[in-house]
Amino acid sequence: MRLFKLKRNNLFPFLRGLEGFGELWGPVRKGRKVVYARAKPEEFDLEALRTIIPAKKFFLPPRFTALKFRDNTWEDDYRPRRKVIFGLHPCEIHALNIYHRFYTRLFTDPYYERSKEATLIVGLSCVPDDHCFCYATGTSTVNEGFDLFLTDLGDRLLVWVGSPRGEESLKLVGKFLEDVEQKDISDYVAWRKRRDAAFKLKVDLDGMPEIVSFSYDSPVWEKMGRACLSCGTCTMVCPTCTCFDLEDEYDLKRAEMHRERFWYSCVFREYSMVAGGHNFREARSERLKLWYTHKLVGFMSEYGAPACVGCGRCVVSCPVGINVISVVRALRQERTTALWTKMEVKDA
Amino acid sequence: MKKPKIGIYGLTGCAGDQLNILNCEDELLKLFDIFEIKSFVMASSAADEEASLDVAFVEGSVSTEKDLEDLKEIRKKSKILVAMGHCAVFGGVQSMFVGEDWDKMYRKVYGKKRAVTLTKPLPPKPLAAYVKVDAVLPGCPIEKEPFLKLAGLLAKGVIPRHPDFPVCAECKWKENECLLLRGEMCMGPLTNSGCGAICPSLGIPCIGCWGPIEKENWEAEAFLLRERGFSVEDIVNRFAIFGGMERADKLRKFLEAKEE
């Protein structure tokens, strides 16, 4: 991996230069929140942490037409435009690595593959807020899965080149980069120390696979199920959730069928419903158990790591406070003040 | 393939669903092309009520004896019956007589003399309370795109089912900030998807006009709204507007149990 530095006042020209690869997208303010949007470098929010929807939207959009068919012919015209996605933090890139393994390991998803092919990933360092816990999931730094990665040291940024495509992009922006010196490295080490000391949210994920497995009959699930709205927000905002559904539609104007592919959620009642109307997970508590077992146990045995990258999206998104932090604490029989834990008390 | 014969009817309601079909201006000719329209009184007075139908689209709730007779006739002559719009699918706003005696309510509005004399009024109910319904298209009113999708599939001989997940999914796809987290009285988690989260995308909380999803967790929604500081009365009123007949019944029992 090669390392360069970029003067602060060259950041915007550098990003504009990358537009030679494709459309420039990055974190932009939307009200009080942040979303990845196509914008000019000046519009990016460089302090932003988590976007409402993670970068998985670039690789498999929330809803798109996967196939068009008429008579006995079909056409798959999903061709994502070439994009540079700037501002992905280490947790986000870790999540994309999980996404990549999931969508290429047994069978390569053609839509994912095309999106991946059309994307240049430009990471950006960050400083945690009250909801970040990538420290606990081991995803606070990243060594693979990006093309370029920028660490913000204030007056300058360090630029890691992480892939052949990243190397290739230097043809566009190499002129802005300079060699690093010893001082840059020592400043980087100091920055790492400051960043690591900034984590405030403490959660202990050690031993979670066993704890979740042995909590199969825990009353915690039932209690959580009573408060869960089954709105699906946790799965939509989770950067490692991959589930989708397919639906056929008839386009009257073009006289052709469209097979629509869209994000789906295991917390929806119909998710586990099969022919004949039988449902393996009719109860909300069963569906939540599935989600957390998959994230913290199933993924462990399959990929050697939990499917949680500590981004904190579930923490800030669930209206009743069901999230990795509160669930892990409840299963560890630690104190949690999440809203869902109060519901039964109120009723009594 | 022979063109499917269809009829578009309205019982008690505002006729907004039929109007929205006529609002499909760009697709209207195509629609008239793939279907043989036997009855659509709002569009043409030349209706053939003797013909049997492949598909009948019916909007409005059953609110009078005449509605009920018409509905039974339509059911008899149609292979597929589609309940169209909130009134037909859930009973509409008029079915929310929460905790009140319907006869008493009727007298309060129309007086003792029973001002309506053309037909006998009934407590408003959705179509499925009386006849078998094969497909539903919720919405108050229905939206153009979901109607065209449904019509397209029916033309192809497919009976589509409405997906049973809340509008929150569509809201997140559009990357909106959650209005419940902002402390608003948003009905998203209880409400059918399909509209594309129009209101929340404009920062306006969902009022539930697409009706409740199956097995909605309204207890949790009520708990959350109470935690946010809304009064029981405000919550019940909001739940009742588009909650349909079934939720109105549940709410009534819930309120009665509380009083005991």
Interface residues (C-beta under 8 A of the other chain):
Chain A: K30 G31 R32 K33 V35 T51 I52 I53 P62 R63 R226 A227 C228 L229 S230 C231 G232 T233 M236 V237 E247 D248 E249 Y250 D251 L252 K253 M257 F262 W263 Y264 S265 F268 R269 E270 R284 V316 S317 P319 V320 L339 K342 M343 K346 D347
Chain B: D26 E27 K30 L31 I34 L148 K149 A151 G152 L153 A155 K156 V158 P163 D164 F165 P166 C168 A169 K172 W173 E175 N176 E177 C178 L180 L181 G188 P189 L190 G203 I213 E214 K215 N217 E219 A220 E221 F223 L224 R226 E227
